[in-house]
Amino acid sequence: ALGLAPAAVQADTVTLQDWTAGDFAANGGNGGPFRATTTGPLLGDGAFMTFCIEYNQTFSYGVTYNFTLANTLSDATRWLYYEALTGGYTSWYTAATGSALGSSVGANFQHAFWYLEGQRTLAEIGGISSNAYEVAAWAAGNQNWADLYAAGNRVYAMKLVSVTGAPAQDQLAHTVETVPEPGSTLLYGTSMLGMLLAWRKRRG
C-alpha cells in the first residue's frame, strides 16, 4: 500500500529583496529591480533580477510566495527584460535616452515595463520626453523577440500568491528551453516515417 502512495509535489516558491548590483542597484523604492530567489521545478533553485509587472499590487520583502508562470506579456516587454538580464542595454541606452548610464536606469526600466504592460499611462511615466518612455519606445521599435524565442528564450509573468492564496505583485522571469538541432528533428521524423511504413507493410 505504501508503494502506491503518490509522491509529494514540490511547490514553486519565491522570495524578493532589492537588487543591489551594477547599473540597476538603485531603484529609489519605486518598483524594481528586485532579487528573486526561487525553488521548485518551474525555474529551479537560484536567484535572478526581476521587475514588477503590476503597478497597483504589492509584496513584502523576505516573505515566501507560491507562484505559477503565465504567458501573458508583450514581446516588447520580453525583449526589454532579456536586454536587462544580458547587459544588451549598454549598447543602446544612451542612444535611446540621450542620458548616460547612471542611478536612474532601474527606475526607467521599471516604468517602461509598466507602460508596455498597460499599468501606467504615458503621462504617469513622465511623458514623451521621459527616459522611461524612450526606453519603452526603443523596446517596441527595435525588439527582435522572434529570433530570441527561436533560440529557446522564454519570458513569463510570475503570478505570485501568498500561502493563504492572496494575490501579490507579479514579477518577470526568464528561462531557456533546449531547441532541437534541425538535423536531429529530421532524423527523428525520418525514423518515425520508417516505423510507420514498416508497420503498414506488416499489416498488409
Disulfide bonds with the S-S distance in Angstrom:
none
